[in-house]
């Protein structure tokens, strides 16, 4: 399985970058797009890397934030067949604080290409989405100022619109997570994957004892981590001092797992 970052907050391969995430995943049998970044940049970078988005078999949006689904409209234009899997809650209004809208483009909600999920959804053999909305958490760091609108009121987001992609192939269990809003420690504890790829949503957590405890807990599971995006560069550097299996993937870079 080969995973390439089409867009991410950083770039070490000379490609342009943005705050957002988009991954191209090539398994033995399928080409998968996981998230579409903030803008159309993911498509521009895919072209520069020689990746034909028109040949994507399946697309997944990890959750309903603009920096992961902002390029959805462009993907639907470039690819006329691939289904797009996303949570049935993904189009709920989402905000940073009380004023900045950070949700998806509501004009796309009625596209016939969208497949709305909840709970556990098997996409194909060895390919499964999990929402984990009913799972108990070991650690709750809160919503970091992110809110959602329900019944006309803004409330702290519980991230019920987020789900995770488990890929089981060649004896490995590889979990793909966009932002890990439900808590990276909780997610790893729930799944115990061999490999986890995605953001940790820790960029607002200052390096210190709490972040060190998160790093040490993650390291105790035996999972190999490739992180990016909302983990934070300072936080990544700090955590790497306490983790034996942690690497960073930037725009244009590929990993084989």
Secondary structure by P-SEA (a helix, b strand, c coil): cccccccccccccccccccbbbbbbbcccbbbbccccccaaaaaaaaaaccccccccbbbccccccccccaaaaaaaaccbbbbbbcccccccccccccccccccccccccccbbbbcccccccccbbbbcccccccccccccccbbbbccccccccccccbbbbbbbcccbbbbbbccccccaaaaaaaccccccccccccccccccaaaaaaaaaaaaacbbbbccccccaaaaaaaaacccbbbbbcccccccc
